[in-house]
Amino acid sequence: EVQLVESGGGLVNPGGSLRLSCAGSGFIFSNAWMNWVRQAPGKGLEWVVRIKSKSDGETIGYAAPVKGRFTISRDDSKNTVYLEMNSLKTEDTAVYYCATGRVLDIWGQGTMVTVSS
Amino acid sequence: DIVMTQSPDSLAVSLGERATIHCKSSQSVLYSFDNRNYLAWYQQIPGQPPKLLIHWASTRESGVPDRFSGSGSGTDFTLTISSLQAEDVAVYYCQQYYSVPCTFGQGTKLEIK
């Protein structure tokens, strides 16, 4: 079964840091482009970041609101992609989904990140 | 950045009737190299992650009912549900994957009239 499972969400103070993980199974992870997409409570979808496969140069692209604060990485030996989030702001509060592909064809269930004092 | 604008924001349609959602991009998402429109449609049922319905503007994902269809090219696109079923109540999003950032429309909430 093709599956993505996110973990690492939680409550963090403004200015704090958090690392999210997304483990994939049931597909060739090393060939997959991996994305993070977030959804603030009651709001729409916001694409956050993407990392291409190693064979496509592991090129990374960030959305402007997170550039310089968030860092995506991947460990193909563990079938896992990470999102390191620093200098967190209240507006980063959201469910964070990981999703595969140039077109987002497989999605995880999401992990909630709450930035609040 | 490419801005995606959907209309309407919400829509109420009777069961069995047609539902139409529009999506407009601020610049063309048609890539001349391969003549493909880099446009996808997603369905999000409340409490669930989004689900890919259509990519390349008109290619239905495997397992998606054929009452869902996508059309359009360049900057103007449409998602049509030919005969609305109760399980189609959801929020629908368009997204361009022509360039980074891969922006979404604001969503269209579809309800039963």
Interface residues (C-beta under 8 A of the other chain):
Chain A: N35 V37 G44 L45 E46 W47 R50 G61 Y62 A63 A64 Y97 R102 V103 L104 D105 W107 G108 Q109 G110
Chain B: D1 A40 Y42 Q44 P49 P50 K51 L52 H55 E61 V91 Y93 Q95 Y97 V100 P101 C102 T103 F104 G105 Q106 G107
